[in-house]
Structures are given as structure tokens and as C-alpha cells.
Amino acid sequence: MAEQDDILEIRKSVRHLCDQYGEDYWLQLDRERGYPTEFVRELTTSGFLTVLIPEEYGGAGLGVYEAAAVMEEVCRSGAHAGACHAQMYVMGSVLRHGNEVQKKTYLPAIAAGELRLQSFGVTEPSTGTDTTNLKTVARRDGDEYVINGQKVWISRIEHSDLMILLARTTPREQVSRKTRGLSAFIIDVSAAIGNGLEIRPIESMINHHSCELFFDDLHIPADNLLGEEDEGFRVILDGMNAERILIAAECVGDGRYFIDKASAYARERIVFGRPIGQNQGVQFPIARCYTEVEAASLMVEKAARMFDAGEPCGAEANMAKMLASEASWRAGDVCMQTHGGFAFAKEYHIERKFRETRLYQIAPISTNLILSYLGEHVLDLPRSF
Ligand SMILES: Cc1cc2nc3c(=O)[nH]c(=O)nc-3n(C[C@H](O)[C@H](O)[C@H](O)COP(=O)(O)OP(=O)(O)OC[C@H]3O[C@@H](n4cnc5c(N)ncnc54)[C@H](O)[C@@H]3O)c2cc1C
């Protein structure tokens, strides 16, 4: 783990990089539904988006604790980390479950910014959160797999060279546990499009570049299996704790962004001859949000340290994600209220961030599913589904 001085240096450098882009850059992309290609490239080549890749494969070899600091600063600057965050946690699946050939093929190229691994395909329209019930199938045929099925909400695939896909390789009726019989694959996106993979963008509330995917006899090399056949759920599950911690860190960044903005405006905006922030009706909600974001940040830090120490951290990662996503949402709401009518003006940027941070109570996992995990696995309450 980096020393405290190093973490401060990482934060300062990320802030400096983000300052080169500014909030108008993100507003323009939001309007045009554009992708921040230059920003993502710079975040990659400057080594921040690849901090988790071990040094032997060209990365910085740091932990989730440091990666969380990067993502928090990106969000705190007003940027939209949803355009690029997946590379951090998806590549963990390749690192932990890939064979040596896969690791040597992909990780150095990802670290150098030559290959983008920004996309993962799990969610399906008919099964949603019930992941182990997914319907996409991969059938072994000689030295290939043939994939058929459908996915939904698969983000960034249009801006990614590779995707990790979860598909069923053994029917659910034939496996002892429902989590078995699923396999993970590395998909070469440009080779797949037009040869069994069709992509349709989804128009959505935020600029997230999410798509529907249709697989119709897509042939991929059997060598692209990631981890063991039928054990793909573990490949995906392993990345989920990192994903939750990093998303939680982004929410802390969003929360701090909203509190900075709300406090600054409440100090400056004069109504009835005094700053609105002098009214405790304006001041207290901001102070309450500050308390909630700081508390969530402690849980993010705890979860990240446990993850990096190799300790089981499912409960902490889930709690961090829930607390931080709720705190950032409330901070966004208070920031809107503090700005009055101006909150609705796009040039103030708040309504964009408000929309963006709302996602994290739903994706990558919804609050109910976190509560159900805690109820069942931590509190030993009866299983409900
Ligand atoms: C912008 C965006 C980007 C995304 N990007 C990706 C991506 O890149 N890759 C990917 O694979 N997926 C992605 N997703 C999908 C996301 O992970 C899912 O939307 C999320 O997991 C919820 O699944 P669902 O939408 O099918 O909701 P559902 O499973 O249909 O659930 C709907 C609601 O019912 C609740 N619910 C369901 N079952 C229960 C229960 N048993 N008890 C209590 N409450 C329950 C849920 O909490 C939720 O609030 C993205 C989604 C969005 C919106």
C-alpha cells in the first residue's frame, strides 16, 4: 500500500489532470452523448486507470485503496467516471483468473493504453438481478464456443476492444448449485460485431453509452474462456467487491463535489440582504450531508484496506456502496435545493451530476439486494430467494 504522502500525491496529480478538462467538457459530452476519448486516454497513459495492474505487466501494482482515491478525485472534479471506471475492476478478472498466455497478451497492452477493456456483459432483459438464471448460452463446438442470447445495459462496448461475457455452458437443471454451469469469456468486440454480435445503443437518462447486445451464433476461440469452464460465476463475483468499493469511492467524490458546490453557493448568494448560508435551514442540510459522506468514506476505506489485505470483505464492500450511494444522492438533492432555480440551469452542472449519481443506488447492484445480502450472510436471517 502507498504511504500517506504518496496517496496525497496521487490525489493531487489526478486533480491536476482533471482540471485540464473542466466541467464544460463534460457538459458538452452530455449534450452530444459523446465519449471522453481524450480524457480516458490521458487517464490511462498517465498510469492512473491502470494502477491495479501489477508492475510485471506494465502497471503500477497498487491496490484498490489507491484506485479508490483516483476514482474519488475524478468524480470530485465534476467528471463522469462512468465512462471509464470498469477497466479498473474488469481487468481484475483477467489478472486473477486468466492463464499466463491471456495475462501476457492483454495486461501489458491494457497498461500501455493500446487495448481497452471497458465492457462486461452480465445483465439480461428477462432475468435482471437473478444472474444465475441468465439465458445466454455458450456451446462448445471443437476448438470454438458458439454464443446465442441477449444482454442489456452493457456499457462502453462501443468504446472498448474487449468485453468479459458471462454465459451458461451447462443447463441450470444439470448443475448441483445454481452458481455453477456459467462461464466467463473474453470477447474481441470488433471481430464479433457483424459476425454474430449486434449492438443497439440505449437512449438513457445519463451519458453512459449502454447498449443492448444480440448474439446469434457468435463463434469465438475456445482459448478465450476465462478461468475454468462452468466456474465463471466465481470469475465475475471476484471482481464485484472491487467494483463496489470503487463505485462507492466515486459516490464519495460526487458527495464531496455537491457539498463543495452547495457550501460555496450558500456563502455567496445574497437573498434578504444576507448570504443564504446564514440561515440554518440552508446550513444544516449541508452539514448533515457532510457528516453522511464522511462516514461513508470511512467504510470505503475500511473495505478497500480489507480487499488489499486479501480478507473477505463482501459485507464491507456492499455497505460502503450502499452508504456512499445514498449519501451522494442526498448531497445532490441538498445541492439542488441550495441553488434554488439555478440548479436547473445546465451551466451550473449540478443537474448533470445529480442524474449521474442516482445510478449507483441501482447499478451495479440495487440497494435491496445489498440489504438482502447483509440480512442473509451477516445477520443469519432466513433466505428469501
Ligand atoms: C446506466 C446503466 C449501466 C449499466 N451497465 C451495466 C454493464 O455495463 N454491464 C452489466 O452487466 N449490467 C449493467 N447494468 C445493469 C445493472 O447492473 C442492473 O440494472 C441492476 O443490477 C439491476 O438489475 P435490473 O435492472 O434487471 O433490475 P431488476 O432485477 O428487475 O430489479 C428491479 C427492482 O426490484 C428490486 N428487486 C428485485 N428482486 C428483489 C428481491 N428479491 N427483493 C427485493 N427487491 C428486489 C431491485 O432491488 C430493483 O430495485 C447497467 C444498468 C444501468 C441502468
The ligand as an ORCA input file, in Angstrom:
! r2SCAN-3c Opt
* xyz 0 1
  C     -26.802      3.036    -16.876
  C     -26.643      1.580    -16.565
  C     -25.447      0.946    -16.865
  C     -25.291     -0.417    -16.639
  N     -24.137     -1.045    -17.051
  C     -24.064     -2.406    -16.996
  C     -22.949     -3.107    -17.558
  O     -22.005     -2.482    -18.100
  N     -22.949     -4.464    -17.536
  C     -23.955     -5.191    -16.979
  O     -23.889     -6.415    -16.986
  N     -25.034     -4.552    -16.420
  C     -25.113     -3.192    -16.425
  N     -26.201     -2.537    -15.889
  C     -27.287     -3.330    -15.333
  C     -27.414     -3.180    -13.821
  O     -26.399     -3.906    -13.182
  C     -28.840     -3.650    -13.445
  O     -29.738     -2.687    -13.969
  C     -29.001     -3.787    -11.973
  O     -28.214     -4.856    -11.494
  C     -30.456     -4.059    -11.607
  O     -30.980     -5.077    -12.419
  P     -32.364     -4.856    -13.199
  O     -32.298     -3.534    -13.857
  O     -32.638     -6.028    -14.067
  O     -33.434     -4.773    -12.055
  P     -34.384     -5.937    -11.517
  O     -33.598     -7.151    -11.182
  O     -35.506     -6.087    -12.474
  O     -34.921     -5.276    -10.176
  C     -35.824     -4.156    -10.202
  C     -36.021     -3.650     -8.773
  O     -36.600     -4.700     -7.975
  C     -35.799     -4.937     -6.839
  N     -35.783     -6.391     -6.555
  C     -35.627     -7.403     -7.458
  N     -35.680     -8.594     -6.804
  C     -35.843     -8.313     -5.498
  C     -35.955     -9.122     -4.321
  N     -35.891    -10.454     -4.383
  N     -36.120     -8.495     -3.125
  C     -36.192     -7.144     -3.048
  N     -36.084     -6.328     -4.132
  C     -35.915     -6.918     -5.331
  C     -34.400     -4.438     -7.177
  O     -33.722     -4.050     -6.000
  C     -34.698     -3.258     -8.111
  O     -34.872     -2.085     -7.349
  C     -26.338     -1.159    -16.059
  C     -27.551     -0.509    -15.724
  C     -27.702      0.830    -15.983
  C     -29.028      1.490    -15.665
*
